[in-house]
Amino acid sequence: MNIQIFGTKKCFDTKKAERYFKERRIKYQFIDLNIKGLSKRELQGVRVAVGIAKLIDSTKKEYKTLNLDKIRTMEMKEEILLNNPKVYKTPIVRNGNKATVGYDPETWNSWE
């Protein structure tokens, strides 16, 4: 397994995801979205796995500021996500071409 966890240090669900993999002694790479966001290719892979709607956190103030609720095209939403990583719902957990958004231990169990 090649696990990547994209999230922020202050996110409670991201901390729970890290703890999940630590307890099972599964190596993972943590990427802080406040420092480095997803690359275009990583975003496209996650989008294919989970869909663009699951990636966007509509409760964040940036969601309203950027008028994401009014944007219809997927390409525009992708561009906004690439430039504004604070809009992501976290954690985003990748394992090759598989991905989850949020705390999802049931799916992670199936990866083992």
N, CA, C and O atoms as CSV, one atom per row, in Angstrom:
chain,resi,resn,atom,element,x,y,z
A,1,MET,N,N,0.841,-1.195,0.000
A,1,MET,CA,C,0.000,0.000,0.000
A,1,MET,C,C,0.872,1.238,0.000
A,1,MET,O,O,1.922,1.287,0.641
A,2,ASN,N,N,0.412,2.233,-0.733
A,2,ASN,CA,C,1.095,3.515,-0.799
A,2,ASN,C,C,0.087,4.594,-0.407
A,2,ASN,O,O,-0.532,5.214,-1.272
A,3,ILE,N,N,-0.076,4.815,0.885
A,3,ILE,CA,C,-1.111,5.702,1.415
A,3,ILE,C,C,-0.603,7.140,1.490
A,3,ILE,O,O,0.497,7.411,1.973
A,4,GLN,N,N,-1.434,8.043,0.999
A,4,GLN,CA,C,-1.195,9.474,1.147
A,4,GLN,C,C,-2.405,10.077,1.841
A,4,GLN,O,O,-3.542,9.808,1.455
A,5,ILE,N,N,-2.165,10.890,2.862
A,5,ILE,CA,C,-3.242,11.578,3.557
A,5,ILE,C,C,-3.058,13.071,3.321
A,5,ILE,O,O,-2.068,13.661,3.753
A,6,PHE,N,N,-4.023,13.677,2.628
A,6,PHE,CA,C,-4.028,15.118,2.411
A,6,PHE,C,C,-4.981,15.718,3.430
A,6,PHE,O,O,-6.143,15.320,3.509
A,7,GLY,N,N,-4.497,16.666,4.203
A,7,GLY,CA,C,-5.342,17.293,5.217
A,7,GLY,C,C,-4.620,18.462,5.855
A,7,GLY,O,O,-3.636,18.973,5.322
A,8,THR,N,N,-5.124,18.872,7.001
A,8,THR,CA,C,-4.488,19.955,7.751
A,8,THR,C,C,-4.225,19.478,9.179
A,8,THR,O,O,-4.902,18.578,9.676
A,9,LYS,N,N,-3.260,20.077,9.817
A,9,LYS,CA,C,-2.875,19.686,11.172
A,9,LYS,C,C,-4.011,19.896,12.171
A,9,LYS,O,O,-4.097,19.174,13.164
A,10,LYS,N,N,-4.887,20.877,11.921
A,10,LYS,CA,C,-5.957,21.196,12.865
A,10,LYS,C,C,-7.241,20.417,12.623
A,10,LYS,O,O,-8.178,20.515,13.416
A,11,CYS,N,N,-7.302,19.650,11.551
A,11,CYS,CA,C,-8.523,18.914,11.205
A,11,CYS,C,C,-8.648,17.656,12.071
A,11,CYS,O,O,-7.758,16.805,12.070
A,12,PHE,N,N,-9.736,17.545,12.795
A,12,PHE,CA,C,-9.968,16.414,13.689
A,12,PHE,C,C,-10.043,15.102,12.915
A,12,PHE,O,O,-9.455,14.107,13.341
A,13,ASP,N,N,-10.752,15.077,11.788
A,13,ASP,CA,C,-10.873,13.845,10.999
A,13,ASP,C,C,-9.535,13.433,10.390
A,13,ASP,O,O,-9.261,12.241,10.247
A,14,THR,N,N,-8.706,14.399,10.033
A,14,THR,CA,C,-7.371,14.083,9.517
A,14,THR,C,C,-6.541,13.409,10.606
A,14,THR,O,O,-5.834,12.438,10.336
A,15,LYS,N,N,-6.622,13.914,11.824
A,15,LYS,CA,C,-5.895,13.308,12.942
A,15,LYS,C,C,-6.384,11.888,13.188
A,15,LYS,O,O,-5.586,10.993,13.469
A,16,LYS,N,N,-7.706,11.677,13.083
A,16,LYS,CA,C,-8.259,10.331,13.258
A,16,LYS,C,C,-7.763,9.390,12.163
A,16,LYS,O,O,-7.471,8.225,12.433
A,17,ALA,N,N,-7.666,9.887,10.929
A,17,ALA,CA,C,-7.161,9.066,9.823
A,17,ALA,C,C,-5.704,8.684,10.069
A,17,ALA,O,O,-5.319,7.534,9.859
A,18,GLU,N,N,-4.899,9.637,10.510
A,18,GLU,CA,C,-3.491,9.335,10.806
A,18,GLU,C,C,-3.396,8.276,11.905
A,18,GLU,O,O,-2.597,7.345,11.815
A,19,ARG,N,N,-4.218,8.430,12.939
A,19,ARG,CA,C,-4.205,7.470,14.047
A,19,ARG,C,C,-4.613,6.072,13.558
A,19,ARG,O,O,-4.034,5.071,13.980
A,20,TYR,N,N,-5.612,6.009,12.668
A,20,TYR,CA,C,-6.063,4.737,12.109
A,20,TYR,C,C,-4.893,3.984,11.478
A,20,TYR,O,O,-4.704,2.799,11.754
A,21,PHE,N,N,-4.111,4.652,10.639
A,21,PHE,CA,C,-3.008,3.989,9.944
A,21,PHE,C,C,-1.829,3.719,10.884
A,21,PHE,O,O,-1.145,2.706,10.734
A,22,LYS,N,N,-1.584,4.605,11.844
A,22,LYS,CA,C,-0.505,4.374,12.815
A,22,LYS,C,C,-0.789,3.131,13.652
A,22,LYS,O,O,0.099,2.309,13.877
A,23,GLU,N,N,-2.045,2.999,14.115
A,23,GLU,CA,C,-2.406,1.864,14.962
A,23,GLU,C,C,-2.234,0.536,14.238
A,23,GLU,O,O,-1.982,-0.488,14.874
A,24,ARG,N,N,-2.365,0.540,12.933
A,24,ARG,CA,C,-2.234,-0.683,12.138
A,24,ARG,C,C,-0.827,-0.835,11.549
A,24,ARG,O,O,-0.562,-1.743,10.761
A,25,ARG,N,N,0.049,0.058,11.943
A,25,ARG,CA,C,1.442,0.073,11.476
A,25,ARG,C,C,1.532,0.100,9.948
A,25,ARG,O,O,2.359,-0.579,9.338
A,26,ILE,N,N,0.651,0.909,9.354
A,26,ILE,CA,C,0.662,1.086,7.901
A,26,ILE,C,C,1.344,2.416,7.623
A,26,ILE,O,O,0.918,3.460,8.116
A,27,LYS,N,N,2.407,2.367,6.828
A,27,LYS,CA,C,3.127,3.601,6.506
A,27,LYS,C,C,2.263,4.481,5.619
A,27,LYS,O,O,1.541,4.000,4.745
A,28,TYR,N,N,2.353,5.772,5.862
A,28,TYR,CA,C,1.608,6.741,5.063
A,28,TYR,C,C,2.423,8.016,4.943
A,28,TYR,O,O,3.353,8.255,5.714
A,29,GLN,N,N,2.060,8.817,3.973
A,29,GLN,CA,C,2.690,10.119,3.768
A,29,GLN,C,C,1.624,11.176,4.047
A,29,GLN,O,O,0.541,11.136,3.463
A,30,PHE,N,N,1.929,12.118,4.938
A,30,PHE,CA,C,0.993,13.198,5.235
A,30,PHE,C,C,1.381,14.430,4.423
A,30,PHE,O,O,2.541,14.842,4.418
A,31,ILE,N,N,0.405,15.007,3.743
A,31,ILE,CA,C,0.620,16.239,2.978
A,31,ILE,C,C,-0.305,17.300,3.556
A,31,ILE,O,O,-1.527,17.156,3.521
A,32,ASP,N,N,0.288,18.370,4.089
A,32,ASP,CA,C,-0.482,19.456,4.684
A,32,ASP,C,C,-0.992,20.363,3.571
A,32,ASP,O,O,-0.205,20.980,2.853
A,33,LEU,N,N,-2.316,20.440,3.431
A,33,LEU,CA,C,-2.916,21.254,2.373
A,33,LEU,C,C,-2.667,22.745,2.561
A,33,LEU,O,O,-2.784,23.510,1.604
A,34,ASN,N,N,-2.326,23.174,3.777
A,34,ASN,CA,C,-1.999,24.585,3.981
A,34,ASN,C,C,-0.635,24.924,3.405
A,34,ASN,O,O,-0.349,26.088,3.128
A,35,ILE,N,N,0.207,23.918,3.224
A,35,ILE,CA,C,1.552,24.138,2.688
A,35,ILE,C,C,1.614,23.758,1.210
A,35,ILE,O,O,2.150,24.508,0.394
A,36,LYS,N,N,1.065,22.594,0.870
A,36,LYS,CA,C,1.138,22.088,-0.501
A,36,LYS,C,C,-0.189,21.422,-0.845
A,36,LYS,O,O,-0.623,20.503,-0.150
A,37,GLY,N,N,-0.817,21.868,-1.887
A,37,GLY,CA,C,-2.087,21.285,-2.310
A,37,GLY,C,C,-1.880,20.081,-3.208
A,37,GLY,O,O,-0.750,19.649,-3.435
A,38,LEU,N,N,-2.966,19.548,-3.713
A,38,LEU,CA,C,-2.895,18.454,-4.668
A,38,LEU,C,C,-2.422,18.986,-6.008
A,38,LEU,O,O,-2.757,20.106,-6.395
A,39,SER,N,N,-1.641,18.178,-6.715
A,39,SER,CA,C,-1.251,18.551,-8.071
A,39,SER,C,C,-2.461,18.319,-8.981
A,39,SER,O,O,-3.442,17.696,-8.578
A,40,LYS,N,N,-2.378,18.819,-10.188
A,40,LYS,CA,C,-3.484,18.651,-11.129
A,40,LYS,C,C,-3.762,17.170,-11.384
A,40,LYS,O,O,-4.918,16.749,-11.422
A,41,ARG,N,N,-2.719,16.398,-11.555
A,41,ARG,CA,C,-2.869,14.963,-11.815
A,41,ARG,C,C,-3.452,14.237,-10.590
A,41,ARG,O,O,-4.303,13.359,-10.738
A,42,GLU,N,N,-2.995,14.601,-9.384
A,42,GLU,CA,C,-3.540,13.989,-8.166
A,42,GLU,C,C,-5.026,14.323,-8.021
A,42,GLU,O,O,-5.836,13.459,-7.689
A,43,LEU,N,N,-5.371,15.587,-8.275
A,43,LEU,CA,C,-6.769,16.010,-8.191
A,43,LEU,C,C,-7.636,15.234,-9.177
A,43,LEU,O,O,-8.731,14.793,-8.826
A,44,GLN,N,N,-7.160,15.066,-10.391
A,44,GLN,CA,C,-7.932,14.326,-11.388
A,44,GLN,C,C,-8.126,12.871,-10.976
A,44,GLN,O,O,-9.202,12.308,-11.180
A,45,GLY,N,N,-7.099,12.261,-10.400
A,45,GLY,CA,C,-7.216,10.882,-9.930
A,45,GLY,C,C,-8.235,10.739,-8.808
A,45,GLY,O,O,-9.036,9.805,-8.803
A,46,VAL,N,N,-8.201,11.668,-7.860
A,46,VAL,CA,C,-9.160,11.637,-6.756
A,46,VAL,C,C,-10.564,11.924,-7.275
A,46,VAL,O,O,-11.530,11.296,-6.840
A,47,ARG,N,N,-10.679,12.864,-8.198
A,47,ARG,CA,C,-11.990,13.207,-8.769
A,47,ARG,C,C,-12.614,11.996,-9.449
A,47,ARG,O,O,-13.812,11.753,-9.305
A,48,VAL,N,N,-11.810,11.231,-10.192
A,48,VAL,CA,C,-12.312,10.036,-10.859
A,48,VAL,C,C,-12.792,9.013,-9.819
A,48,VAL,O,O,-13.798,8.336,-10.033
A,49,ALA,N,N,-12.079,8.901,-8.705
A,49,ALA,CA,C,-12.412,7.911,-7.678
A,49,ALA,C,C,-13.650,8.282,-6.861
A,49,ALA,O,O,-14.456,7.413,-6.529
A,50,VAL,N,N,-13.806,9.579,-6.532
A,50,VAL,CA,C,-14.892,9.958,-5.609
A,50,VAL,C,C,-15.876,10.974,-6.172
A,50,VAL,O,O,-16.984,11.102,-5.652
A,51,GLY,N,N,-15.501,11.699,-7.221
A,51,GLY,CA,C,-16.366,12.743,-7.767
A,51,GLY,C,C,-16.005,14.110,-7.218
A,51,GLY,O,O,-15.539,14.228,-6.084
A,52,ILE,N,N,-16.218,15.125,-8.009
A,52,ILE,CA,C,-15.822,16.491,-7.635
A,52,ILE,C,C,-16.667,17.022,-6.476
A,52,ILE,O,O,-16.166,17.777,-5.643
A,53,ALA,N,N,-17.937,16.639,-6.416
A,53,ALA,CA,C,-18.829,17.161,-5.374
A,53,ALA,C,C,-18.369,16.764,-3.975
A,53,ALA,O,O,-18.494,17.555,-3.041
A,54,LYS,N,N,-17.840,15.554,-3.815
A,54,LYS,CA,C,-17.380,15.101,-2.502
A,54,LYS,C,C,-16.123,15.818,-2.044
A,54,LYS,O,O,-15.836,15.859,-0.848
A,55,LEU,N,N,-15.372,16.382,-2.974
A,55,LEU,CA,C,-14.127,17.067,-2.620
A,55,LEU,C,C,-14.339,18.453,-2.048
A,55,LEU,O,O,-13.471,18.978,-1.351
A,56,ILE,N,N,-15.479,19.047,-2.334
A,56,ILE,CA,C,-15.727,20.440,-1.962
A,56,ILE,C,C,-16.495,20.504,-0.650
A,56,ILE,O,O,-17.535,19.867,-0.486
A,57,ASP,N,N,-15.953,21.297,0.290
A,57,ASP,CA,C,-16.602,21.489,1.587
A,57,ASP,C,C,-17.427,22.768,1.548
A,57,ASP,O,O,-16.882,23.870,1.618
A,58,SER,N,N,-18.730,22.618,1.437
A,58,SER,CA,C,-19.618,23.777,1.301
A,58,SER,C,C,-19.802,24.532,2.615
A,58,SER,O,O,-20.444,25.583,2.626
A,59,THR,N,N,-19.257,24.027,3.720
A,59,THR,CA,C,-19.380,24.735,4.995
A,59,THR,C,C,-18.264,25.759,5.212
A,59,THR,O,O,-18.353,26.587,6.119
A,60,LYS,N,N,-17.234,25.712,4.402
A,60,LYS,CA,C,-16.113,26.651,4.554
A,60,LYS,C,C,-16.497,28.030,4.031
A,60,LYS,O,O,-17.258,28.150,3.071
A,61,LYS,N,N,-15.966,29.066,4.670
A,61,LYS,CA,C,-16.300,30.429,4.233
A,61,LYS,C,C,-15.750,30.709,2.839
A,61,LYS,O,O,-16.318,31.521,2.108
A,62,GLU,N,N,-14.662,30.057,2.461
A,62,GLU,CA,C,-14.092,30.234,1.123
A,62,GLU,C,C,-15.059,29.766,0.036
A,62,GLU,O,O,-15.043,30.282,-1.081
A,63,TYR,N,N,-15.894,28.791,0.367
A,63,TYR,CA,C,-16.889,28.282,-0.576
A,63,TYR,C,C,-17.812,29.414,-1.025
A,63,TYR,O,O,-18.077,29.582,-2.215
A,64,LYS,N,N,-18.292,30.180,-0.058
A,64,LYS,CA,C,-19.182,31.311,-0.376
A,64,LYS,C,C,-18.402,32.444,-1.043
A,64,LYS,O,O,-18.873,33.040,-2.011
A,65,THR,N,N,-17.218,32.736,-0.526
A,65,THR,CA,C,-16.391,33.817,-1.067
A,65,THR,C,C,-16.086,33.595,-2.543
A,65,THR,O,O,-16.107,34.536,-3.336
A,66,LEU,N,N,-15.803,32.351,-2.908
A,66,LEU,CA,C,-15.445,32.014,-4.287
A,66,LEU,C,C,-16.662,31.731,-5.169
A,66,LEU,O,O,-16.510,31.432,-6.354
A,67,ASN,N,N,-17.864,31.822,-4.601
A,67,ASN,CA,C,-19.110,31.571,-5.331
A,67,ASN,C,C,-19.131,30.188,-5.982
A,67,ASN,O,O,-19.609,30.032,-7.106
A,68,LEU,N,N,-18.616,29.197,-5.278
A,68,LEU,CA,C,-18.575,27.843,-5.834
A,68,LEU,C,C,-19.965,27.267,-6.065
A,68,LEU,O,O,-20.133,26.393,-6.915
A,69,ASP,N,N,-20.954,27.735,-5.334
A,69,ASP,CA,C,-22.313,27.228,-5.521
A,69,ASP,C,C,-22.896,27.650,-6.868
A,69,ASP,O,O,-23.843,27.033,-7.356
A,70,LYS,N,N,-22.328,28.709,-7.476
A,70,LYS,CA,C,-22.832,29.203,-8.757
A,70,LYS,C,C,-22.057,28.655,-9.960
A,70,LYS,O,O,-22.495,28.804,-11.100
A,71,ILE,N,N,-20.924,28.032,-9.709
A,71,ILE,CA,C,-20.086,27.517,-10.792
A,71,ILE,C,C,-20.588,26.140,-11.211
A,71,ILE,O,O,-20.764,25.252,-10.377
A,72,ARG,N,N,-20.811,25.977,-12.490
A,72,ARG,CA,C,-21.398,24.744,-13.011
A,72,ARG,C,C,-20.375,23.788,-13.625
A,72,ARG,O,O,-20.520,22.574,-13.484
A,73,THR,N,N,-19.354,24.298,-14.297
A,73,THR,CA,C,-18.449,23.414,-15.028
A,73,THR,C,C,-17.413,22.766,-14.113
A,73,THR,O,O,-16.898,23.397,-13.190
A,74,MET,N,N,-17.123,21.512,-14.383
A,74,MET,CA,C,-16.156,20.767,-13.603
A,74,MET,C,C,-14.753,21.365,-13.746
A,74,MET,O,O,-13.992,21.411,-12.780
A,75,GLU,N,N,-14.420,21.819,-14.949
A,75,GLU,CA,C,-13.091,22.390,-15.189
A,75,GLU,C,C,-12.852,23.627,-14.324
A,75,GLU,O,O,-11.764,23.809,-13.778
A,76,MET,N,N,-13.867,24.467,-14.205
A,76,MET,CA,C,-13.737,25.678,-13.373
A,76,MET,C,C,-13.594,25.300,-11.898
A,76,MET,O,O,-12.791,25.892,-11.177
A,77,LYS,N,N,-14.373,24.315,-11.454
A,77,LYS,CA,C,-14.281,23.871,-10.061
A,77,LYS,C,C,-12.906,23.284,-9.779
A,77,LYS,O,O,-12.333,23.541,-8.721
A,78,GLU,N,N,-12.370,22.501,-10.707
A,78,GLU,CA,C,-11.027,21.936,-10.548
A,78,GLU,C,C,-9.989,23.035,-10.417
A,78,GLU,O,O,-9.113,22.975,-9.554
A,79,GLU,N,N,-10.090,24.036,-11.275
A,79,GLU,CA,C,-9.129,25.154,-11.243
A,79,GLU,C,C,-9.194,25.881,-9.899
A,79,GLU,O,O,-8.160,26.239,-9.334
A,80,ILE,N,N,-10.397,26.098,-9.394
A,80,ILE,CA,C,-10.559,26.764,-8.100
A,80,ILE,C,C,-9.975,25.907,-6.981
A,80,ILE,O,O,-9.310,26.431,-6.088
A,81,LEU,N,N,-10.215,24.596,-7.018
A,81,LEU,CA,C,-9.655,23.711,-6.002
A,81,LEU,C,C,-8.129,23.709,-6.032
A,81,LEU,O,O,-7.487,23.700,-4.982
A,82,LEU,N,N,-7.550,23.717,-7.225
A,82,LEU,CA,C,-6.086,23.723,-7.337
A,82,LEU,C,C,-5.481,24.978,-6.721
A,82,LEU,O,O,-4.393,24.932,-6.146
A,83,ASN,N,N,-6.180,26.089,-6.841
A,83,ASN,CA,C,-5.657,27.368,-6.352
A,83,ASN,C,C,-6.116,27.727,-4.939
A,83,ASN,O,O,-5.596,28.672,-4.345
A,84,ASN,N,N,-7.077,26.990,-4.398
A,84,ASN,CA,C,-7.631,27.288,-3.070
A,84,ASN,C,C,-7.821,26.002,-2.264
A,84,ASN,O,O,-8.949,25.533,-2.110
A,85,PRO,N,N,-6.739,25.433,-1.752
A,85,PRO,CA,C,-6.842,24.141,-1.061
A,85,PRO,C,C,-7.684,24.172,0.217
A,85,PRO,O,O,-8.030,23.112,0.739
A,86,LYS,N,N,-8.022,25.359,0.735
A,86,LYS,CA,C,-8.849,25.427,1.941
A,86,LYS,C,C,-10.290,25.009,1.680
A,86,LYS,O,O,-11.054,24.827,2.628
A,87,VAL,N,N,-10.677,24.854,0.425
A,87,VAL,CA,C,-12.044,24.477,0.074
A,87,VAL,C,C,-12.236,22.959,0.094
A,87,VAL,O,O,-13.369,22.481,0.049
A,88,TYR,N,N,-11.141,22.199,0.163
A,88,TYR,CA,C,-11.245,20.738,0.178
A,88,TYR,C,C,-11.903,20.238,1.459
A,88,TYR,O,O,-11.702,20.794,2.539
A,89,LYS,N,N,-12.684,19.189,1.316
A,89,LYS,CA,C,-13.170,18.430,2.467
A,89,LYS,C,C,-12.029,17.489,2.838
A,89,LYS,O,O,-11.450,16.852,1.959
A,90,THR,N,N,-11.702,17.390,4.103
A,90,THR,CA,C,-10.545,16.591,4.520
A,90,THR,C,C,-10.961,15.517,5.517
A,90,THR,O,O,-12.003,15.639,6.161
A,91,PRO,N,N,-10.156,14.468,5.647
A,91,PRO,CA,C,-8.945,14.169,4.896
A,91,PRO,C,C,-9.265,13.524,3.546
A,91,PRO,O,O,-10.295,12.873,3.369
A,92,ILE,N,N,-8.355,13.727,2.614
A,92,ILE,CA,C,-8.393,13.013,1.345
A,92,ILE,C,C,-7.328,11.928,1.469
A,92,ILE,O,O,-6.148,12.231,1.645
A,93,VAL,N,N,-7.738,10.676,1.379
A,93,VAL,CA,C,-6.805,9.556,1.539
A,93,VAL,C,C,-6.714,8.817,0.212
A,93,VAL,O,O,-7.721,8.371,-0.338
A,94,ARG,N,N,-5.477,8.696,-0.298
A,94,ARG,CA,C,-5.240,8.014,-1.578
A,94,ARG,C,C,-4.455,6.740,-1.355
A,94,ARG,O,O,-3.574,6.667,-0.498
A,95,ASN,N,N,-4.798,5.736,-2.150
A,95,ASN,CA,C,-4.045,4.485,-2.202
A,95,ASN,C,C,-4.003,4.080,-3.668
A,95,ASN,O,O,-4.885,3.366,-4.145
A,96,GLY,N,N,-2.980,4.534,-4.382
A,96,GLY,CA,C,-2.898,4.290,-5.819
A,96,GLY,C,C,-4.011,5.029,-6.531
A,96,GLY,O,O,-4.112,6.251,-6.423
A,97,ASN,N,N,-4.853,4.298,-7.263
A,97,ASN,CA,C,-5.946,4.957,-7.976
A,97,ASN,C,C,-7.247,4.960,-7.166
A,97,ASN,O,O,-8.283,5.399,-7.665
A,98,LYS,N,N,-7.202,4.476,-5.933
A,98,LYS,CA,C,-8.356,4.502,-5.031
A,98,LYS,C,C,-8.246,5.722,-4.125
A,98,LYS,O,O,-7.145,6.175,-3.813
A,99,ALA,N,N,-9.393,6.250,-3.705
A,99,ALA,CA,C,-9.365,7.411,-2.827
A,99,ALA,C,C,-10.650,7.500,-2.019
A,99,ALA,O,O,-11.694,6.985,-2.418
A,100,THR,N,N,-10.548,8.163,-0.879
A,100,THR,CA,C,-11.716,8.473,-0.058
A,100,THR,C,C,-11.621,9.919,0.392
A,100,THR,O,O,-10.543,10.514,0.400
A,101,VAL,N,N,-12.760,10.472,0.765
A,101,VAL,CA,C,-12.807,11.818,1.330
A,101,VAL,C,C,-13.539,11.704,2.658
A,101,VAL,O,O,-14.621,11.122,2.739
A,102,GLY,N,N,-12.929,12.272,3.704
A,102,GLY,CA,C,-13.503,12.156,5.039
A,102,GLY,C,C,-12.975,10.919,5.744
A,102,GLY,O,O,-12.199,10.146,5.183
A,103,TYR,N,N,-13.407,10.748,6.979
A,103,TYR,CA,C,-12.984,9.598,7.775
A,103,TYR,C,C,-13.782,8.383,7.321
A,103,TYR,O,O,-15.001,8.354,7.490
A,104,ASP,N,N,-13.116,7.374,6.745
A,104,ASP,CA,C,-13.809,6.247,6.129
A,104,ASP,C,C,-13.079,4.924,6.406
A,104,ASP,O,O,-12.543,4.320,5.477
A,105,PRO,N,N,-13.049,4.463,7.666
A,105,PRO,CA,C,-12.295,3.243,7.992
A,105,PRO,C,C,-12.822,1.981,7.318
A,105,PRO,O,O,-12.055,1.045,7.093
A,106,GLU,N,N,-14.123,1.933,6.988
A,106,GLU,CA,C,-14.654,0.745,6.322
A,106,GLU,C,C,-13.974,0.531,4.967
A,106,GLU,O,O,-13.592,-0.589,4.626
A,107,THR,N,N,-13.831,1.597,4.213
A,107,THR,CA,C,-13.158,1.496,2.914
A,107,THR,C,C,-11.684,1.179,3.094
A,107,THR,O,O,-11.136,0.356,2.360
A,108,TRP,N,N,-11.030,1.818,4.063
A,108,TRP,CA,C,-9.604,1.573,4.280
A,108,TRP,C,C,-9.349,0.120,4.671
A,108,TRP,O,O,-8.324,-0.450,4.297
A,109,ASN,N,N,-10.275,-0.487,5.422
A,109,ASN,CA,C,-10.153,-1.915,5.768
A,109,ASN,C,C,-10.090,-2.774,4.526
A,109,ASN,O,O,-9.343,-3.751,4.483
A,110,SER,N,N,-10.866,-2.421,3.513
A,110,SER,CA,C,-10.891,-3.216,2.279
A,110,SER,C,C,-9.583,-3.085,1.490
A,110,SER,O,O,-9.292,-3.916,0.630
A,111,TRP,N,N,-8.807,-2.058,1.777
A,111,TRP,CA,C,-7.523,-1.858,1.089
A,111,TRP,C,C,-6.438,-2.783,1.639
A,111,TRP,O,O,-5.459,-3.068,0.950
A,112,GLU,N,N,-6.606,-3.253,2.872
A,112,GLU,CA,C,-5.555,-4.045,3.530
A,112,GLU,C,C,-5.444,-5.442,2.958
A,112,GLU,O,O,-4.608,-6.227,3.405
